[in-house]
Amino acid sequence: MDMDVGTTYATAAQRGPLEARRRRPRVRDWIIGIFAGAIMALLFGHGLAPEADGIALVIESFLPWLGAAIAALLMAALLSKAWFGAIPVVVAAVSWTLVFLPVLMTGAVPASAAGTSDGAAEGLTVVTQNLRAGNPDAEAAVEKLIESDADVVVLQELTGPALARITPLMDGTFGHRQLAGTVGVWSRFPLGGGEPLTLGLGWSRAVSVQLETPAGPVQLYAVHLPSVRPGEVSSRNSGLAKLTEIVEADPSPRILVVGDFNTANTDRAFAPLLATLDEARAGFGFTWPARYPATRPDHILFRGFTITGASVIASPGTDHLAALARLQPGTVRPPATPPPAEPRNPA
């Protein structure tokens, strides 16, 4: 009979510690867990990031892309068999879903489906486009917007040569026009009460105008807030705060605030305006940069409408995609009002 004289086996007492060590988190688990914790800290604590050196601007402009980082981290955990590390990654994935699922569900009806209802005659299709200063294909760009059957088109970065080239085409399609600085509004509906707005910046960056639609008057604010760069957000923030003040004080039952805000909807500076108005978009609806959209600085905000569709449009020669929304008159949302002042005690 053959005997095995070269192999030794662990006793039951020895196997216990060995198996316990296998069940403990390894270095790879800790590394993946730390990264997952950092992602969750950014997801829920981005408001604490300092604005110095553009840290907050970058984080908040691209916050939805934390989902891609979570997916990559989960893949790394599975491939490396870091089972303990995968647990916080799954928690991060659930947290991201809870934060952004409402955004993904917004505007679920495609824009092409709008206009088929019985109330389509009272509907309103709005488009905003940063045309890009010096765009050599400005005419082709606005032709794409005209093809969308828009009722109202808001354009930014209207410089002299481009404006001269597109004006005949736009005026031939839309019967009404209002300009202020490099911002322009073209509408199929009559416009009244046009007023350039400086937003406290010393030059016209916006215009307030009233649309006379079949469903009644709509107050429209067409805007182009100052550009931002890492460490340079004060002008944008100042203009946005002034715009929010104006909108909060406007008692109009139906309002549109449309244009290039140079602000993502996850930016802390945008929160006060979003507390007053709703946003028309389909999912994330990224618009910038046009070639590989990664954030959304272009917005269509509203009060007193319901959204029936939204999309983005690629226009020649521009560095932004155009944002489009189809709206129907809806329940009027009351404007935000400041809390009543506390009564003073008599002296």
LINWOGI-V583737 format. One record per pair of residues at least 24 apart in sequence whose C-alpha atoms are under 6 Angstrom apart, sorted by sequence separation. I is the first residue (numbers start at 1). J is the second residue. If there is no record, write none. Layout:
i=<I;I>
j=<J;J>
//
This chain:
i=<126;133;158;189;277;278;305;306;125;128;130;131;132;157;277;305;125;126;127;128;129;130;131;133;156;277;304;128;139;156;180;304;155;282;304;155;244;281;282;290;304;154;289;290;154;289;290;153;264;288;153;264;287;152;263;287;152;220;224;227;262;151;218;219;220;221;222;223;224;225;261;151;218;220;222;224;260;261;260;259;199;259;258;258;199;257;256;256;255;255;254;254;253;33;36;40;29;32;36;29;33;29;25;276;253;122;122;128;107;141;107;141;54;106;53;54;106;53;52;104;137;103;137;135;132;131;129;114;128;114;128;127;127;111;126;110;111;126;109;111;125;125;107;124;61;124;123;123;60;60>
j=<150;157;182;213;301;302;329;330;150;153;155;156;157;182;302;330;151;152;153;154;155;156;157;159;182;303;330;155;166;183;207;331;183;310;332;184;273;310;311;319;333;184;319;320;185;320;321;185;296;320;186;297;320;186;297;321;187;255;259;262;297;187;254;255;256;257;258;259;260;261;297;188;255;257;259;261;297;298;298;298;239;299;299;300;242;301;301;302;302;303;303;304;304;85;88;92;82;85;89;84;88;85;84;336;332;214;215;259;281;315;282;316;230;282;230;231;283;231;231;283;316;283;317;317;318;318;322;308;322;309;323;323;324;309;324;309;310;325;309;311;325;326;309;326;264;327;327;328;266;267>
//
